[in-house]
């Protein structure tokens, strides 16, 4: 099986922007992400929440359109694109960070999936017995899908994503009809600021825009790649977050599974939960496998996928995800600047890569590493309140890293890849 880990995707394997968007929406419909929509809705009221969600998603769609342009033009995965921007050895550090981040979130999502299923069946089984079984069953299902690569993700998303969106919209309508419009629009006391809400919308899936090339490289054209970015982050994600927000405001409950059970949607809740975790984690593991493959180049794709999946399931079985999440959140701050650097590098190269030089260029590009470090430092400073730029740490880090990289690339021409 060829997943084109180091070569461009050939024309006959490309697909439409709509199919790319379905896969990406399947990843966006994530268990941790639902809490963001519920929190924003509960803390702002529907009117302000809608504004924050639409504004945040518009920023994500714009940035994703840029990373999608790089991918749809070059038809290369992120792990290969980073070799040109950071150098062949510098890219190993970047790809290792991304691999750990994605496999870590795979483990977290498997654990959340098992806990949610346990909540549904809590009256029928002992948690000590069923939690490991749910972790093993769910994790194995996700790994098996990933073993078959992009084609399996396409088939899964084609029927799973419309079903998930339908369940979310129906649930929002069912709960909203029991509440007046005035109650939905009520602004709670001491509401969260609009800037903080927008930052929350952007910050959660920031890593997703960096790894968007892993999926959008299969786009039929550059316009298809950009359209996929708009459909997934500009349309799909706002629909998801607004549906969750309406449900949270109307019911006062932020746990969607409990809401579904309260509405008598037991079977739909079960199906929704399985599909949500399945599509999200298959996408996480797919990209995680690509990054890990760039470090374990002698092993075939499927073997690396099995290793990555087994590692994620092992972490979930040991119950380490509660301790792992703070580390992953901290590590996540290092991810967004990577997009700023490789997008800038791509345009400095005249929007084309010489594939013959991906392993023969400079070992490390100092401009990229310094730009990355500056972007990460900026993110920490703005998140901690010691520095204020756009008000969104992820955007601050992307903009600063791109600017520093651009300036150093001009000052250090010998550093070019």
SULZIDA-V773818 format. One record per backbone hydrogen bond with DSSP energy under -0.5 kcal/mol. NH is the residue of the N-H (numbers start at 1). CO is the residue of the C=O. E is the energy in kcal/mol with one decimal. If there is no record, write none. Layout:
((NH:CO:E) (NH:CO:E))
//
This chain:
((3:1:-0.6) (9:75:-1.7) (13:10:-1.7) (14:11:-1.6) (15:218:-3.1) (20:16:-1.9) (21:17:-2.5) (22:18:-2.1) (23:19:-1.9) (24:20:-2.2) (25:21:-3.0) (26:22:-2.0) (27:23:-1.2) (28:24:-2.3) (29:25:-2.6) (30:28:-2.7) (34:30:-1.3) (34:31:-0.6) (35:31:-0.7) (35:32:-0.6) (36:32:-0.7) (37:33:-1.5) (38:34:-2.4) (39:35:-2.8) (40:36:-2.5) (41:37:-2.2) (42:38:-2.4) (43:39:-2.2) (44:40:-1.4) (45:41:-1.9) (46:184:-2.8) (49:45:-2.3) (50:46:-2.5) (51:47:-1.6) (52:48:-2.4) (53:49:-2.7) (54:50:-2.6) (55:51:-2.3) (56:52:-2.6) (57:53:-2.5) (58:54:-1.9) (59:55:-1.7) (60:56:-2.0) (61:57:-2.6) (62:58:-2.1) (63:59:-2.4) (64:60:-2.7) (65:61:-2.0) (66:62:-1.2) (67:63:-2.0) (68:64:-2.8) (69:65:-1.5) (70:66:-1.8) (71:67:-2.0) (72:68:-3.1) (73:69:-1.7) (74:70:-2.3) (75:71:-3.7) (80:77:-0.9) (81:77:-2.1) (82:78:-2.4) (83:80:-0.9) (84:80:-0.8) (84:81:-0.7) (85:81:-1.5) (86:82:-3.1) (87:83:-1.3) (88:362:-1.4) (89:363:-2.3) (90:363:-2.1) (91:87:-2.6) (92:89:-0.6) (93:89:-0.9) (94:90:-1.6) (95:91:-3.4) (96:92:-1.9) (97:93:-2.1) (98:94:-2.2) (99:95:-2.4) (100:96:-2.5) (101:97:-2.2) (102:98:-2.5) (103:99:-2.5) (104:100:-2.2) (105:101:-2.2) (106:102:-1.9) (107:103:-1.9) (108:104:-2.1) (109:105:-2.6) (110:106:-2.2) (111:107:-2.1) (112:108:-2.6) (113:109:-2.6) (114:110:-2.3) (115:111:-2.3) (116:112:-2.4) (117:113:-2.4) (118:114:-2.2) (119:115:-1.7) (120:116:-1.5) (121:117:-2.1) (122:119:-0.6) (124:121:-2.3) (125:121:-1.2) (129:126:-0.9) (130:126:-2.6) (131:127:-2.0) (133:129:-0.9) (134:130:-2.8) (135:131:-2.2) (136:132:-2.6) (137:133:-2.9) (138:134:-2.7) (139:135:-2.6) (140:136:-2.3) (141:137:-2.1) (142:138:-2.0) (143:139:-2.3) (144:140:-2.7) (145:141:-1.6) (146:142:-1.9) (147:143:-1.9) (148:144:-0.6) (148:145:-1.2) (149:146:-2.1) (151:148:-0.5) (152:148:-0.8) (153:149:-1.7) (154:150:-2.2) (155:151:-2.2) (156:152:-2.6) (157:153:-2.5) (158:154:-1.7) (159:155:-1.0) (159:156:-0.6) (160:156:-2.3) (161:157:-1.4) (163:159:-0.8) (164:160:-2.3) (165:161:-2.6) (166:162:-2.1) (167:163:-2.2) (168:164:-2.3) (169:165:-2.4) (170:166:-2.7) (171:167:-2.5) (172:168:-2.2) (173:169:-2.4) (174:170:-2.7) (175:171:-2.1) (176:172:-2.5) (177:173:-2.2) (178:175:-0.9) (179:176:-1.8) (184:180:-1.7) (185:181:-1.8) (186:182:-0.7) (186:183:-0.5) (188:186:-0.6) (191:188:-0.6) (192:43:-0.8) (197:193:-2.0) (198:194:-2.6) (199:195:-2.3) (200:196:-2.0) (201:197:-1.9) (202:198:-2.2) (203:199:-3.1) (204:200:-1.5) (205:201:-0.7) (206:203:-1.0) (208:205:-0.7) (209:205:-0.9) (209:206:-0.6) (210:206:-0.9) (211:207:-1.7) (214:211:-1.9) (215:212:-1.6) (216:212:-2.8) (217:213:-1.6) (218:215:-1.7) (219:216:-1.8) (220:15:-2.0) (225:221:-1.9) (226:222:-2.4) (227:223:-2.6) (228:224:-2.1) (229:225:-1.4) (230:226:-2.1) (231:227:-2.9) (232:228:-2.3) (233:229:-2.3) (234:229:-0.7) (234:230:-1.4) (235:230:-0.7) (236:231:-2.9) (237:232:-2.1) (239:235:-1.9) (240:236:-2.0) (241:237:-2.7) (242:238:-2.7) (243:239:-1.9) (244:240:-2.3) (245:241:-2.6) (246:242:-2.7) (247:243:-1.9) (248:244:-2.5) (249:245:-2.4) (250:246:-2.6) (251:247:-2.0) (252:248:-2.2) (256:254:-0.8) (259:255:-1.8) (260:256:-2.7) (261:257:-2.4) (262:258:-2.3) (263:259:-1.5) (264:261:-1.3) (265:260:-3.1) (266:264:-0.7) (269:265:-2.3) (270:266:-1.9) (271:267:-2.7) (272:268:-3.0) (273:269:-2.4) (274:270:-2.3) (275:271:-2.6) (276:272:-2.8) (277:273:-2.2) (278:274:-2.3) (279:275:-2.7) (280:276:-2.0) (281:277:-2.4) (282:278:-2.1) (283:279:-1.5) (284:280:-2.2) (285:281:-2.8) (286:282:-1.9) (287:283:-2.0) (288:284:-2.6) (289:285:-2.5) (290:286:-1.7) (291:287:-2.3) (292:288:-2.3) (293:289:-2.6) (294:290:-1.3) (295:291:-0.6) (295:292:-1.0) (296:292:-1.8) (299:296:-1.6) (304:300:-2.0) (305:301:-2.6) (306:302:-2.2) (307:303:-2.1) (308:304:-2.9) (309:305:-2.7) (310:306:-2.4) (311:307:-2.2) (312:308:-2.2) (313:309:-2.6) (314:310:-2.3) (315:311:-2.1) (316:312:-2.0) (317:313:-2.7) (318:314:-1.8) (319:316:-1.2) (320:315:-1.9) (323:320:-0.7) (324:320:-1.7) (325:321:-2.3) (326:322:-0.5) (327:323:-0.6) (328:324:-2.4) (329:325:-2.8) (330:326:-2.2) (331:327:-2.8) (332:328:-2.1) (333:329:-0.7) (333:330:-1.0) (334:331:-1.5) (335:332:-1.2) (336:332:-0.8) (338:335:-1.8) (339:335:-0.5) (339:336:-1.3) (340:336:-1.0) (341:337:-1.8) (342:338:-2.4) (343:339:-2.3) (344:340:-1.5) (345:341:-2.6) (346:342:-1.8) (347:343:-1.8) (348:344:-2.1) (349:345:-1.5) (350:347:-1.4) (351:346:-2.2) (352:346:-0.5) (355:353:-0.8) (357:354:-2.3) (358:355:-1.4) (361:357:-1.2) (365:86:-1.9) (366:364:-0.7) (369:365:-2.0) (370:366:-2.7) (371:367:-2.1) (372:368:-2.6) (373:369:-2.6) (374:370:-2.4) (375:371:-2.2) (376:372:-2.6) (377:373:-2.5) (378:374:-2.3) (379:375:-2.1) (380:376:-2.2) (381:377:-2.2) (382:378:-2.9) (383:379:-2.4) (384:380:-1.9) (385:382:-0.6) (386:381:-1.7) (387:381:-1.2) (393:391:-0.5) (396:392:-2.6) (397:393:-2.5) (398:394:-1.8) (399:395:-2.7) (400:396:-2.6) (401:397:-2.2) (402:398:-2.1) (403:399:-2.3) (404:400:-2.7) (405:401:-2.4) (406:402:-2.4) (407:403:-2.4) (408:404:-2.7) (409:405:-2.2) (410:406:-1.3) (411:407:-1.9) (412:408:-2.5) (415:412:-2.1) (416:413:-1.5))
//
